[in-house]
Amino acid sequence: MLANPVRAFNLAEAVTQAIDTDFDSLRGLVGLGYQFRGVGLGRIQFVTVPVADYPADRNHVEWTGAADALWAKVGRDAPLGELRDQAISAADQPSAPADSAGPSGSASPSRAPSASPTGSPAPSGGLDADARDDVGLCS
């Protein structure tokens, strides 16, 4: 998808509508993505930055000292150590949630977001199935 400039810009536009970035333009965000065009999915890992409850507001979290250590390792391109144990690879195939079917094989209640009018989940602030398809993402 990053090789297709139209899809890359559409994806960048969708991203900037869903999250805050430090990029002044879509060109900068697309340029960042373009730098990864030759990196295999198996070499991309996602980890969660270590956080703790923010005492002043229970609806927020703050980075811990372990987050500082993570960013230092990322900056040095050093191995992530124990944080890598919880990493998710971009090459991993998505799987159904373990509690999606009850003992009879039928669907059981879950905490999944309500379906959008298209029938696909649309978490609050996220893209619905049509928008994901428009930018070339899996639905």
Phi and psi in degrees as a GROMACS rama.xvg file:
@    title "Ramachandran Plot"
@    xaxis  label "Phi"
@    yaxis  label "Psi"
@TYPE xy
-68.2009  -16.6196  LEU-2
-78.5858  -17.7416  ALA-3
-95.634  107.624  ASN-4
-59.6729  -37.7099  PRO-5
-64.7321  -46.9609  VAL-6
-64.9042  -38.3809  ARG-7
-62.8802  -43.8763  ALA-8
-68.5171  -37.8731  PHE-9
-63.08  -41.9235  ASN-10
-63.3174  -45.6435  LEU-11
-61.2132  -39.4327  ALA-12
-64.4619  -42.3615  GLU-13
-64.2289  -41.2247  ALA-14
-61.6286  -46.0883  VAL-15
-69.216  -18.8973  THR-16
-81.8905  -22.9757  GLN-17
-97.2515  -26.0344  ALA-18
-138.789  163.371  ILE-19
-89.045  137.808  ASP-20
-128.465  169.113  THR-21
-94.6755  8.28854  ASP-22
-87.6174  136.666  PHE-23
-81.5637  -15.8326  ASP-24
-149.09  161.768  SER-25
-64.2899  -32.9401  LEU-26
-57.1815  -42.0058  ARG-27
-64.1955  -42.0584  GLY-28
-67.6023  -42.6819  LEU-29
-64.4836  -38.7016  VAL-30
-60.5863  -40.8513  GLY-31
-61.0475  -47.9383  LEU-32
-60.843  -38.505  GLY-33
-63.2274  -30.4009  TYR-34
-63.1341  -21.5692  GLN-35
-96.0842  8.16931  PHE-36
-60.165  -29.0651  ARG-37
-98.8304  2.29905  GLY-38
-86.6796  125.61  VAL-39
-68.6477  148.284  GLY-40
-57.537  -32.6413  LEU-41
-66.378  -14.905  GLY-42
-97.7995  1.33404  ARG-43
-105.136  124.241  ILE-44
-122.045  142.528  GLN-45
-113.89  128.524  PHE-46
-127.45  155.875  VAL-47
-92.6333  130.19  THR-48
-66.0397  129.788  VAL-49
-62.1311  129.172  PRO-50
-132.372  164.443  VAL-51
-137.314  161.209  ALA-52
-58.9689  141.422  ASP-53
-89.6158  114.174  TYR-54
-58.2991  -32.8263  PRO-55
-75.3159  -19.0805  ALA-56
-154.556  109.935  ASP-57
-67.4753  -8.17461  ARG-58
-89.1541  4.03435  ASN-59
-127.791  160.6  HIS-60
-126.135  163.785  VAL-61
-133.906  153.303  GLU-62
-67.2063  146.899  TRP-63
-97.0245  178.135  THR-64
-59.9605  -30.2703  GLY-65
-65.5596  -27.2913  ALA-66
-66.4703  -41.0762  ALA-67
-59.5858  -41.6589  ASP-68
-64.7776  -39.9811  ALA-69
-59.7314  -50.8407  LEU-70
-64.2028  -34.3124  TRP-71
-63.624  -42.1353  ALA-72
-65.9478  -42.0374  LYS-73
-61.6654  -43.6035  VAL-74
-61.8424  -31.7838  GLY-75
-92.2362  -1.86199  ARG-76
56.2365  40.4467  ASP-77
-95.6587  156.709  ALA-78
-56.1005  144.781  PRO-79
-83.3246  -5.27521  LEU-80
63.518  -135.951  GLY-81
-64.3493  -24.0305  GLU-82
-64.1352  -27.1722  LEU-83
-68.8009  -23.2364  ARG-84
-61.1673  -26.9621  ASP-85
-102.31  7.24609  GLN-86
-70.6595  152.149  ALA-87
-112.859  130.577  ILE-88
-86.6046  143.458  SER-89
-64.8709  -19.0632  ALA-90
-84.6064  -12.2487  ALA-91
-62.8733  139.541  ASP-92
-82.3796  135.423  GLN-93
-63.8156  148.273  PRO-94
-128.413  158.526  SER-95
-70.9288  146.548  ALA-96
-57.9772  144.409  PRO-97
-61.1225  -29.8928  ALA-98
-97.0808  20.5616  ASP-99
-76.0327  -16.8042  SER-100
-134.031  138.826  ALA-101
-80.66  -174.678  GLY-102
-57.7665  -30.8604  PRO-103
-82.3057  -4.71267  SER-104
91.7942  -6.59302  GLY-105
-86.0127  160.341  SER-106
-64.7147  141.776  ALA-107
-113.164  161.599  SER-108
-59.6205  145.87  PRO-109
-140.501  174.95  SER-110
-96.8031  19.8397  ARG-111
-64.8454  151.64  ALA-112
-63.4936  155.182  PRO-113
-63.0218  151.713  SER-114
-74.4029  147.03  ALA-115
-80.2273  174.016  SER-116
-57.2674  -23.2683  PRO-117
-82.4695  -5.85131  THR-118
93.7736  -5.37855  GLY-119
-99.5061  147.128  SER-120
-60.0687  141.087  PRO-121
-135.844  88.5822  ALA-122
-58.8635  153.012  PRO-123
-54.5565  125.104  SER-124
83.3276  -3.90762  GLY-125
-96.4378  -177.092  GLY-126
-94.5408  138.805  LEU-127
-79.3288  176.692  ASP-128
-59.317  -40.343  ALA-129
-64.2951  -43.1391  ASP-130
-66.0602  -40.1304  ALA-131
-62.7032  -41.2783  ARG-132
-65.6322  -39.0962  ASP-133
-59.4807  -34.9565  ASP-134
-97.253  4.68449  VAL-135
87.2054  17.1134  GLY-136
-90.8793  157.674  LEU-137
-67.4198  143.317  CYS-138
